[in-house]
């Protein structure tokens, strides 16, 4: 767990320090008081990057550097200092990390701490954005299958190279581009297989989790969606490259592969986009996040941190109370403008962090 964090020249914080409890930490304050900034700082100190903008955005205006200093307590109650430094000058942005006083240019998966993030924009993951659904699966795989991050980077590099070749040689023959097809289909097969296996793991208890939060029985499942329909994804993708060779040459990019796949979500047999209310959509997203936390803990042997930005919006009282049964298992950070609503759900098992 994270026991303390100091923020210097970080967005709205000039120099502020916070101490955290192992259970639920409720960050309360009016809009624009820095609640989400604090959650983002925890994410950077644990995962190395943010979901909000670029590195230079986190530096307070008028300064050329930002720094985060945190202390992480492991399962054996040993303290580990973690530092993130971001500096900008005329040459650009430089980011450095220190873990137990050892410097690193970036945090690889083995040095990241497992973190689950919920923020309101993630609702688009359910209803509109295939890219966000792919990222949900891939982010979990990067923290549970430590070689997956390198695998995906290799795939994206090969994809960019194939696309560049198509643009430079619009009349290329199938024989000339065949080596790229083989390389990309092989890497793509590993990525798709990892995602499909992860979806199977999701589906083992997703209905149970959703039903517990919704307080009604429901059948929920994920389904991997791809143009590749054969049992062996790699060989099926290679055949698609052959079939769509002329089309790829005409448009100058690769139209098939895991970068185009999706994950469809069903509640009681109906696609969620067709019938779900905003409350049901939020409940489903929270169910996915709960399963994400459980899978990370199982894979890494470490309880993940939960960062929940405005999590209780559009949830009724029964669903709020049901959600707490899952959240109290982990160190959790919840932002809100109304501390009474959140603290009443968690009774006395929470710490209030008030921002002005």
DRENDO-1510 file (C-alpha; in Angstrom, 1 decimal, always signed):
<recs>
REC; n; res; u; v; w
REC; 1; UNK; +0.0; +0.0; +0.0 .
REC; 2; UNK; +1.0; +3.7; -0.4 .
REC; 3; UNK; +1.5; +5.2; +3.0 .
REC; 4; UNK; +2.5; +8.7; +2.0 .
REC; 5; UNK; +3.0; +11.0; -1.0 .
REC; 6; UNK; +4.5; +14.4; -1.4 .
REC; 7; UNK; +3.7; +16.5; -4.5 .
REC; 8; UNK; +5.9; +19.4; -5.6 .
REC; 9; UNK; +5.1; +21.7; -8.6 .
REC; 10; UNK; +2.6; +19.1; -9.7 .
REC; 11; UNK; -0.5; +20.5; -11.5 .
REC; 12; UNK; -2.4; +22.5; -8.8 .
REC; 13; UNK; +0.0; +21.5; -6.0 .
REC; 14; UNK; +2.9; +23.7; -5.1 .
REC; 15; UNK; +4.2; +21.5; -2.2 .
REC; 16; UNK; +1.7; +19.3; -0.4 .
REC; 17; UNK; +2.1; +16.1; +1.6 .
REC; 18; UNK; -0.5; +13.4; +2.3 .
REC; 19; UNK; -0.6; +10.3; +4.5 .
REC; 20; UNK; -2.9; +7.4; +3.7 .
REC; 21; UNK; -4.7; +4.6; +5.5 .
REC; 22; UNK; -4.6; +1.0; +4.4 .
REC; 23; UNK; -8.4; +0.9; +3.8 .
REC; 24; UNK; -10.6; +3.5; +2.1 .
REC; 25; UNK; -9.3; +7.0; +1.7 .
REC; 26; UNK; -12.0; +9.5; +0.7 .
REC; 27; UNK; -10.7; +12.6; -1.1 .
REC; 28; UNK; -13.3; +15.3; -0.8 .
REC; 29; UNK; -13.5; +18.8; -2.1 .
REC; 30; UNK; -15.3; +21.1; -4.6 .
REC; 31; UNK; -14.7; +20.9; -8.3 .
REC; 32; UNK; -11.2; +22.1; -9.4 .
REC; 33; UNK; -9.8; +21.5; -5.9 .
REC; 34; UNK; -7.2; +18.9; -7.1 .
REC; 35; UNK; -9.0; +15.6; -6.3 .
REC; 36; UNK; -8.3; +14.0; -9.7 .
REC; 37; UNK; -4.8; +15.4; -9.7 .
REC; 38; UNK; -4.0; +13.6; -6.5 .
REC; 39; UNK; -5.3; +10.3; -7.9 .
REC; 40; UNK; -3.2; +10.9; -11.0 .
REC; 41; UNK; -0.1; +11.5; -8.9 .
REC; 42; UNK; -0.6; +8.1; -7.2 .
REC; 43; UNK; -1.0; +6.5; -10.6 .
REC; 44; UNK; +2.3; +8.0; -11.8 .
REC; 45; UNK; +4.3; +7.0; -8.7 .
REC; 46; UNK; +3.0; +3.4; -9.0 .
REC; 47; UNK; +2.6; +2.8; -12.8 .
REC; 48; UNK; +4.9; +5.4; -14.3 .
REC; 49; UNK; +2.4; +7.2; -16.5 .
REC; 50; UNK; -1.0; +8.9; -16.6 .
REC; 51; UNK; -4.2; +8.6; -18.6 .
REC; 52; UNK; -4.5; +12.4; -18.7 .
REC; 53; UNK; -2.5; +14.3; -21.3 .
REC; 54; UNK; +1.3; +14.4; -21.7 .
REC; 55; UNK; +4.1; +14.6; -19.2 .
REC; 56; UNK; +4.6; +18.3; -19.6 .
REC; 57; UNK; +1.0; +18.9; -18.6 .
REC; 58; UNK; +1.6; +17.8; -15.0 .
REC; 59; UNK; +4.2; +20.5; -14.3 .
REC; 60; UNK; +2.8; +23.5; -12.6 .
REC; 61; UNK; +2.6; +26.6; -14.8 .
REC; 62; UNK; +5.6; +28.8; -14.3 .
REC; 63; UNK; +7.9; +25.9; -13.2 .
REC; 64; UNK; +10.2; +23.7; -15.2 .
REC; 65; UNK; +10.0; +20.6; -13.0 .
REC; 66; UNK; +7.7; +18.5; -10.9 .
REC; 67; UNK; +8.5; +15.8; -8.4 .
REC; 68; UNK; +6.6; +13.1; -6.5 .
REC; 69; UNK; +7.9; +11.2; -3.5 .
REC; 70; UNK; +6.0; +8.3; -2.1 .
REC; 71; UNK; +6.5; +5.4; +0.3 .
REC; 72; UNK; +5.2; +2.0; -0.5 .
REC; 73; UNK; +4.7; -0.7; +2.1 .
REC; 74; UNK; +5.0; -4.3; +0.8 .
REC; 75; UNK; +3.4; -7.5; +2.1 .
REC; 76; UNK; +6.1; -7.9; +4.7 .
REC; 77; UNK; +5.6; -4.3; +5.9 .
REC; 78; UNK; +8.9; -3.2; +4.5 .
REC; 79; UNK; +9.0; +0.5; +3.3 .
REC; 80; UNK; +10.1; +1.3; -0.2 .
REC; 81; UNK; +10.6; +4.9; -1.3 .
REC; 82; UNK; +9.5; +5.7; -4.9 .
REC; 83; UNK; +10.2; +9.0; -6.7 .
REC; 84; UNK; +9.1; +10.4; -10.0 .
REC; 85; UNK; +10.9; +13.5; -11.5 .
REC; 86; UNK; +9.7; +15.3; -14.5 .
REC; 87; UNK; +11.8; +18.2; -16.0 .
REC; 88; UNK; +11.4; +20.3; -19.1 .
REC; 89; UNK; +13.8; +22.6; -20.9 .
REC; 90; UNK; +14.5; +23.8; -24.4 .
REC; 91; UNK; +15.4; +20.2; -25.4 .
REC; 92; UNK; +12.1; +18.7; -24.3 .
REC; 93; UNK; +10.8; +16.6; -21.4 .
REC; 94; UNK; +12.7; +14.2; -19.3 .
REC; 95; UNK; +11.2; +11.8; -16.8 .
REC; 96; UNK; +13.1; +9.7; -14.3 .
REC; 97; UNK; +12.2; +7.4; -11.5 .
REC; 98; UNK; +13.9; +6.2; -8.3 .
REC; 99; UNK; +12.9; +3.0; -6.6 .
REC; 100; UNK; +14.7; +2.2; -3.3 .
REC; 101; UNK; +17.2; +5.0; -4.4 .
REC; 102; UNK; +18.0; +3.2; -7.7 .
REC; 103; UNK; +17.4; +5.3; -10.9 .
REC; 104; UNK; +15.3; +4.1; -13.8 .
REC; 105; UNK; +14.4; +5.8; -17.1 .
REC; 106; UNK; +11.0; +4.1; -17.2 .
REC; 107; UNK; +9.0; +1.6; -15.1 .
REC; 108; UNK; +8.8; -1.8; -16.8 .
REC; 109; UNK; +5.9; -4.1; -15.8 .
REC; 110; UNK; +8.0; -5.8; -13.2 .
REC; 111; UNK; +8.6; -2.5; -11.4 .
REC; 112; UNK; +5.0; -1.3; -11.6 .
REC; 113; UNK; +2.6; -1.7; -8.8 .
REC; 114; UNK; -0.8; -3.1; -9.7 .
REC; 115; UNK; -3.4; -0.4; -9.8 .
REC; 116; UNK; -7.1; -0.3; -11.0 .
REC; 117; UNK; -8.4; +3.0; -12.2 .
REC; 118; UNK; -12.1; +4.1; -12.6 .
REC; 119; UNK; -12.8; +7.5; -14.0 .
REC; 120; UNK; -16.0; +8.8; -15.6 .
REC; 121; UNK; -14.6; +8.8; -19.2 .
REC; 122; UNK; -14.1; +5.1; -18.9 .
REC; 123; UNK; -17.9; +4.8; -19.4 .
REC; 124; UNK; -17.1; +5.2; -23.1 .
REC; 125; UNK; -15.3; +1.9; -22.8 .
REC; 126; UNK; -18.7; +0.2; -22.5 .
REC; 127; UNK; -20.7; +2.0; -25.1 .
REC; 128; UNK; -18.6; +3.5; -27.8 .
REC; 129; UNK; -14.9; +2.8; -27.9 .
REC; 130; UNK; -13.4; -0.5; -29.2 .
REC; 131; UNK; -9.9; +1.0; -28.6 .
REC; 132; UNK; -10.7; +1.5; -24.9 .
REC; 133; UNK; -12.0; -2.1; -24.6 .
REC; 134; UNK; -8.8; -3.3; -26.2 .
REC; 135; UNK; -6.8; -1.2; -23.8 .
REC; 136; UNK; -8.7; -2.6; -20.8 .
REC; 137; UNK; -7.6; -6.1; -21.8 .
REC; 138; UNK; -4.1; -5.2; -22.7 .
REC; 139; UNK; -3.4; -3.1; -19.6 .
REC; 140; UNK; -4.4; -6.1; -17.4 .
REC; 141; UNK; -2.3; -8.4; -19.5 .
REC; 142; UNK; +0.7; -6.1; -19.1 .
REC; 143; UNK; +0.5; -6.4; -15.3 .
REC; 144; UNK; -0.4; -10.1; -15.1 .
REC; 145; UNK; +1.7; -11.5; -18.0 .
REC; 146; UNK; +4.9; -9.6; -17.8 .
REC; 147; UNK; +6.1; -10.4; -21.3 .
REC; 148; UNK; +2.9; -9.1; -22.9 .
REC; 149; UNK; +4.0; -5.5; -22.9 .
REC; 150; UNK; +7.1; -6.3; -25.0 .
REC; 151; UNK; +4.9; -8.5; -27.3 .
REC; 152; UNK; +2.5; -5.7; -28.0 .
REC; 153; UNK; +5.3; -3.2; -28.6 .
REC; 154; UNK; +6.9; -5.6; -31.1 .
REC; 155; UNK; +3.5; -6.0; -32.8 .
REC; 156; UNK; +2.9; -2.2; -33.1 .
REC; 157; UNK; +6.4; -1.7; -34.4 .
REC; 158; UNK; +5.9; -4.4; -37.1 .
REC; 159; UNK; +2.5; -3.0; -37.9 .
REC; 160; UNK; +4.0; +0.5; -38.4 .
REC; 161; UNK; +6.7; -1.0; -40.7 .
REC; 162; UNK; +4.2; -2.9; -42.8 .
REC; 163; UNK; +2.0; +0.2; -43.1 .
REC; 164; UNK; +5.0; +2.3; -44.2 .
REC; 165; UNK; +5.9; -0.4; -46.7 .
REC; 166; UNK; +2.4; -0.3; -48.1 .
REC; 167; UNK; +2.5; +3.5; -48.5 .
REC; 168; UNK; +5.9; +3.5; -50.2 .
REC; 169; UNK; +5.1; +0.5; -52.4 .
REC; 170; UNK; +1.4; +0.7; -53.3 .
REC; 171; UNK; +1.9; -1.9; -56.1 .
REC; 172; UNK; +3.8; -4.4; -54.1 .
REC; 173; UNK; +3.3; -8.0; -54.8 .
REC; 174; UNK; +2.1; -10.6; -52.2 .
REC; 175; UNK; +5.5; -12.2; -52.3 .
REC; 176; UNK; +7.3; -9.0; -51.5 .
REC; 177; UNK; +5.2; -8.3; -48.4 .
REC; 178; UNK; +4.9; -11.9; -47.3 .
REC; 179; UNK; +7.7; -11.7; -44.7 .
REC; 180; UNK; +5.8; -8.8; -43.0 .
REC; 181; UNK; +2.6; -10.8; -43.1 .
REC; 182; UNK; +4.2; -13.8; -41.4 .
REC; 183; UNK; +5.8; -11.6; -38.7 .
REC; 184; UNK; +2.6; -9.7; -38.0 .
REC; 185; UNK; +0.3; -12.7; -38.0 .
REC; 186; UNK; +2.6; -14.5; -35.6 .
REC; 187; UNK; +2.7; -11.6; -33.1 .
REC; 188; UNK; -1.0; -10.9; -33.6 .
REC; 189; UNK; -1.8; -14.5; -32.8 .
REC; 190; UNK; -0.1; -14.3; -29.4 .
REC; 191; UNK; -1.9; -11.0; -28.6 .
REC; 192; UNK; -5.3; -12.3; -29.6 .
REC; 193; UNK; -4.8; -15.6; -27.7 .
REC; 194; UNK; -3.8; -13.7; -24.6 .
REC; 195; UNK; -6.9; -11.5; -24.8 .
REC; 196; UNK; -9.2; -14.5; -25.5 .
REC; 197; UNK; -7.9; -16.3; -22.5 .
REC; 198; UNK; -8.3; -13.2; -20.3 .
REC; 199; UNK; -11.9; -12.9; -21.4 .
REC; 200; UNK; -12.6; -16.5; -20.4 .
REC; 201; UNK; -11.2; -15.7; -17.0 .
REC; 202; UNK; -13.4; -12.6; -16.8 .
REC; 203; UNK; -16.5; -14.6; -17.6 .
REC; 204; UNK; -15.8; -17.2; -14.9 .
REC; 205; UNK; -17.3; -14.9; -12.2 .
REC; 206; UNK; -18.4; -11.6; -14.0 .
REC; 207; UNK; -22.1; -12.5; -13.8 .
REC; 208; UNK; -21.8; -13.2; -10.1 .
REC; 209; UNK; -19.9; -9.9; -9.5 .
REC; 210; UNK; -22.4; -7.8; -11.5 .
REC; 211; UNK; -25.4; -9.5; -9.8 .
REC; 212; UNK; -23.9; -8.8; -6.4 .
REC; 213; UNK; -23.6; -5.1; -7.1 .
REC; 214; UNK; -26.9; -4.8; -8.9 .
REC; 215; UNK; -28.7; -6.8; -6.2 .
REC; 216; UNK; -30.5; -8.8; -8.9 .
REC; 217; UNK; -29.5; -12.0; -10.8 .
REC; 218; UNK; -28.1; -11.3; -14.3 .
REC; 219; UNK; -26.1; -13.2; -16.9 .
REC; 220; UNK; -23.1; -11.1; -18.1 .
REC; 221; UNK; -20.5; -12.1; -20.5 .
REC; 222; UNK; -17.7; -10.8; -22.8 .
REC; 223; UNK; -17.1; -12.0; -26.3 .
REC; 224; UNK; -14.0; -11.5; -28.4 .
REC; 225; UNK; -14.9; -10.0; -31.8 .
REC; 226; UNK; -12.5; -10.4; -34.8 .
REC; 227; UNK; -12.6; -10.9; -38.5 .
REC; 228; UNK; -10.4; -13.9; -37.9 .
REC; 229; UNK; -12.8; -16.7; -37.3 .
REC; 230; UNK; -10.6; -19.8; -37.6 .
REC; 231; UNK; -9.5; -21.7; -34.5 .
REC; 232; UNK; -5.8; -20.7; -35.1 .
REC; 233; UNK; -5.7; -17.0; -35.1 .
REC; 234; UNK; -2.2; -16.6; -36.6 .
REC; 235; UNK; -3.0; -18.8; -39.6 .
REC; 236; UNK; -6.4; -17.2; -40.0 .
REC; 237; UNK; -4.8; -13.7; -40.0 .
REC; 238; UNK; -2.2; -14.7; -42.5 .
REC; 239; UNK; -5.0; -15.9; -44.8 .
REC; 240; UNK; -6.8; -12.5; -44.4 .
REC; 241; UNK; -3.7; -10.7; -45.4 .
REC; 242; UNK; -3.6; -12.7; -48.6 .
REC; 243; UNK; -7.3; -12.2; -49.2 .
REC; 244; UNK; -7.2; -8.4; -48.5 .
REC; 245; UNK; -3.8; -7.7; -50.2 .
REC; 246; UNK; -5.2; -5.4; -52.9 .
REC; 247; UNK; -7.4; -3.6; -50.4 .
REC; 248; UNK; -4.4; -2.9; -48.1 .
REC; 249; UNK; -2.3; -1.7; -51.0 .
REC; 250; UNK; -5.1; +0.7; -52.1 .
REC; 251; UNK; -5.6; +2.3; -48.6 .
REC; 252; UNK; -2.0; +2.1; -47.5 .
REC; 253; UNK; -2.6; +0.5; -44.1 .
REC; 254; UNK; -3.3; -2.9; -42.5 .
REC; 255; UNK; -7.0; -3.4; -42.0 .
REC; 256; UNK; -6.9; -6.7; -40.1 .
REC; 257; UNK; -5.4; -7.9; -36.9 .
REC; 258; UNK; -5.7; -7.4; -33.1 .
REC; 259; UNK; -5.4; -3.6; -33.5 .
REC; 260; UNK; -8.9; -3.8; -35.1 .
REC; 261; UNK; -10.5; -6.4; -32.8 .
REC; 262; UNK; -13.1; -5.7; -30.2 .
REC; 263; UNK; -14.8; -7.2; -27.1 .
REC; 264; UNK; -18.6; -7.3; -27.2 .
REC; 265; UNK; -20.5; -7.1; -23.8 .
REC; 266; UNK; -23.8; -8.8; -23.2 .
REC; 267; UNK; -26.3; -8.6; -20.3 .
REC; 268; UNK; -28.9; -11.3; -20.3 .
REC; 269; UNK; -28.1; -12.0; -23.9 .
REC; 270; UNK; -28.6; -8.4; -25.1 .
REC; 271; UNK; -25.7; -6.2; -26.2 .
REC; 272; UNK; -25.3; -3.5; -23.6 .
REC; 273; UNK; -25.3; -0.7; -26.1 .
REC; 274; UNK; -28.9; -1.6; -27.1 .
REC; 275; UNK; -30.6; -1.6; -23.7 .
REC; 276; UNK; -28.5; -0.5; -20.7 .
REC; 277; UNK; -29.2; +2.6; -18.6 .
REC; 278; UNK; -26.4; +4.8; -17.4 .
REC; 279; UNK; -26.7; +3.2; -13.9 .
REC; 280; UNK; -26.5; -0.3; -15.4 .
REC; 281; UNK; -23.5; +0.8; -17.6 .
REC; 282; UNK; -21.7; +2.2; -14.5 .
REC; 283; UNK; -22.5; -1.0; -12.6 .
REC; 284; UNK; -21.0; -3.1; -15.4 .
REC; 285; UNK; -17.9; -1.0; -15.6 .
REC; 286; UNK; -17.4; -1.3; -11.8 .
REC; 287; UNK; -17.9; -5.1; -12.1 .
REC; 288; UNK; -15.2; -5.2; -14.7 .
REC; 289; UNK; -12.9; -3.2; -12.4 .
REC; 290; UNK; -13.6; -5.5; -9.5 .
REC; 291; UNK; -12.7; -8.5; -11.6 .
REC; 292; UNK; -9.6; -6.7; -12.8 .
REC; 293; UNK; -8.5; -6.2; -9.2 .
REC; 294; UNK; -9.1; -9.8; -8.3 .
REC; 295; UNK; -7.2; -11.1; -11.4 .
REC; 296; UNK; -4.2; -8.8; -10.7 .
REC; 297; UNK; -4.1; -9.9; -7.1 .
REC; 298; UNK; -4.2; -13.6; -8.2 .
REC; 299; UNK; -1.5; -13.1; -10.8 .
REC; 300; UNK; +0.9; -10.9; -8.8 .
REC; 301; UNK; +0.3; -11.9; -5.2 .
REC; 302; UNK; -0.1; -8.2; -4.4 .
REC; 303; UNK; -3.3; -6.4; -3.6 .
REC; 304; UNK; -3.8; -3.7; -6.1 .
REC; 305; UNK; -4.6; -0.1; -5.3 .
REC; 306; UNK; -8.0; +1.1; -6.4 .
REC; 307; UNK; -8.3; +4.7; -7.7 .
REC; 308; UNK; -11.9; +5.6; -8.1 .
REC; 309; UNK; -12.8; +9.1; -9.5 .
REC; 310; UNK; -16.5; +10.0; -8.8 .
REC; 311; UNK; -17.4; +6.4; -8.5 .
REC; 312; UNK; -20.8; +6.7; -6.8 .
REC; 313; UNK; -22.5; +8.9; -9.3 .
REC; 314; UNK; -25.7; +7.4; -10.7 .
REC; 315; UNK; -25.6; +4.5; -8.2 .
REC; 316; UNK; -28.5; +4.0; -5.8 .
REC; 317; UNK; -28.0; +3.3; -2.2 .
REC; 318; UNK; -28.3; -0.4; -2.5 .
REC; 319; UNK; -25.6; -0.6; -5.2 .
REC; 320; UNK; -23.3; +1.7; -3.3 .
REC; 321; UNK; -23.5; -0.5; -0.2 .
REC; 322; UNK; -23.0; -3.6; -2.3 .
REC; 323; UNK; -19.9; -2.1; -4.0 .
REC; 324; UNK; -18.3; -1.5; -0.6 .
REC; 325; UNK; -18.1; -5.2; +0.1 .
REC; 326; UNK; -15.5; -5.4; -2.7 .
REC; 327; UNK; -13.7; -2.1; -2.1 .
REC; 328; UNK; -12.9; -2.6; +1.6 .
REC; 329; UNK; -10.6; -5.5; +0.6 .
REC; 330; UNK; -8.1; -3.1; -0.9 .
REC; 331; UNK; -6.5; +0.2; -0.3 .
REC; 332; UNK; -8.9; +2.5; -2.1 .
REC; 333; UNK; -8.9; +6.1; -3.0 .
REC; 334; UNK; -12.3; +7.7; -3.8 .
REC; 335; UNK; -12.9; +11.3; -4.9 .
REC; 336; UNK; -16.2; +13.0; -4.2 .
REC; 337; UNK; -17.7; +16.5; -3.7 .
REC; 338; UNK; -20.0; +15.1; -1.0 .
REC; 339; UNK; -18.2; +13.3; +1.8 .
REC; 340; UNK; -21.4; +12.5; +3.7 .
REC; 341; UNK; -22.6; +10.2; +0.9 .
REC; 342; UNK; -19.4; +8.2; +0.7 .
REC; 343; UNK; -18.5; +8.2; +4.4 .
REC; 344; UNK; -22.0; +7.0; +5.4 .
REC; 345; UNK; -21.5; +4.0; +3.1 .
REC; 346; UNK; -18.2; +3.0; +4.6 .
REC; 347; UNK; -19.3; +3.9; +8.2 .
REC; 348; UNK; -16.1; +4.4; +10.3 .
REC; 349; UNK; -13.7; +2.4; +8.1 .
REC; 350; UNK; -12.5; +5.3; +6.1 .
REC; 351; UNK; -10.2; +8.4; +6.2 .
REC; 352; UNK; -11.3; +11.7; +5.0 .
REC; 353; UNK; -8.8; +13.8; +3.0 .
REC; 354; UNK; -10.3; +17.3; +2.7 .
REC; 355; UNK; -9.2; +19.6; -0.1 .
REC; 356; UNK; -10.1; +23.3; -0.4 .
</recs>
